[in-house]
């Protein structure tokens, strides 16, 4: 990102996000994981991006309308440093 933020997932984190996005019993946690997958889709390694995109594509056709809408939105947004500043809890450093 032009000398800006760099995304480095801890080993296993992507699997945790995918599990939460797909099978968490609470929609709130599923949607939070879906939003995090949008960040991975935009800023992860090529393999992480591809995996996140596939999961979001599957979720975008979910029978659960809220989950599908969150996934569709997460495939459209392009998180960047400015967006992340808005999403992070202050103070941003």
C-alpha positions as CSV (number, residue, x, y, z in Angstrom):
1,X,0.0,0.0,0.0
2,X,2.5,2.6,-1.1
3,X,4.5,2.4,2.2
4,X,1.3,2.4,4.2
5,X,-0.4,-0.4,6.1
6,X,0.6,-4.0,5.4
7,X,-1.7,-6.9,6.3
8,X,0.1,-9.9,8.0
9,X,-2.2,-12.5,9.3
10,X,-1.1,-14.8,12.1
11,X,-0.9,-18.4,11.1
12,X,-4.4,-20.0,11.2
13,X,-6.2,-16.6,11.4
14,X,-7.7,-16.9,8.0
15,X,-9.2,-20.3,8.9
16,X,-10.6,-18.8,12.1
17,X,-12.2,-15.9,10.1
18,X,-13.7,-18.4,7.6
19,X,-15.1,-20.6,10.3
20,X,-16.7,-17.6,12.1
21,X,-18.1,-16.2,8.8
22,X,-19.6,-19.5,7.8
23,X,-20.8,-21.3,10.9
24,X,-20.8,-19.0,13.9
25,X,-24.2,-19.3,15.6
26,X,-24.5,-15.5,16.1
27,X,-25.0,-13.3,13.0
28,X,-23.1,-10.5,14.7
29,X,-19.9,-12.6,14.8
30,X,-20.5,-13.9,11.2
31,X,-20.9,-10.3,9.9
32,X,-17.8,-9.2,11.8
33,X,-15.8,-12.0,10.2
34,X,-17.2,-11.2,6.8
35,X,-16.0,-7.6,7.2
36,X,-12.6,-8.9,8.2
37,X,-12.6,-11.1,5.1
38,X,-13.2,-8.0,3.0
39,X,-9.9,-6.6,4.4
40,X,-8.1,-9.9,3.6
41,X,-9.6,-9.8,0.1
42,X,-8.2,-6.4,-0.5
43,X,-4.9,-6.5,1.4
44,X,-3.9,-10.1,1.9
45,X,-1.4,-12.2,0.0
46,X,-2.5,-13.5,-3.4
47,X,-3.5,-16.8,-1.9
48,X,-5.4,-15.2,1.0
49,X,-7.1,-12.8,-1.4
50,X,-8.3,-15.7,-3.5
51,X,-9.5,-17.7,-0.6
52,X,-11.3,-14.7,1.0
53,X,-13.0,-13.9,-2.4
54,X,-14.2,-17.5,-2.8
55,X,-15.7,-17.6,0.7
56,X,-17.4,-14.2,0.2
57,X,-18.8,-15.3,-3.1
58,X,-20.3,-18.4,-1.5
59,X,-21.7,-16.3,1.4
60,X,-23.2,-13.8,-1.1
61,X,-25.7,-16.4,-2.2
62,X,-26.6,-17.5,1.4
63,X,-30.2,-18.1,2.2
64,X,-29.7,-15.8,5.2
65,X,-30.4,-12.4,3.6
66,X,-28.4,-10.5,6.2
67,X,-25.3,-12.7,5.7
68,X,-25.7,-12.5,1.9
69,X,-26.0,-8.7,2.0
70,X,-22.9,-8.4,4.2
71,X,-21.0,-10.6,1.8
72,X,-22.1,-8.7,-1.2
73,X,-21.1,-5.4,0.4
74,X,-17.8,-6.9,1.5
75,X,-17.0,-7.9,-2.1
76,X,-17.7,-4.3,-3.3
77,X,-15.8,-2.2,-0.7
78,X,-12.1,-1.6,-1.3
79,X,-10.7,-1.2,2.2
80,X,-7.6,1.1,2.3
81,X,-5.8,2.9,5.0
82,X,-8.4,5.7,5.1
83,X,-11.3,3.2,5.5
84,X,-9.4,1.3,8.1
85,X,-8.9,4.5,10.1
86,X,-12.7,4.9,10.2
87,X,-13.2,1.3,11.3
88,X,-10.5,1.2,14.0
89,X,-11.1,2.1,17.6
90,X,-9.1,5.3,18.4
91,X,-6.3,6.0,18.8
92,X,-5.1,5.1,15.3
93,X,-1.3,5.0,15.0
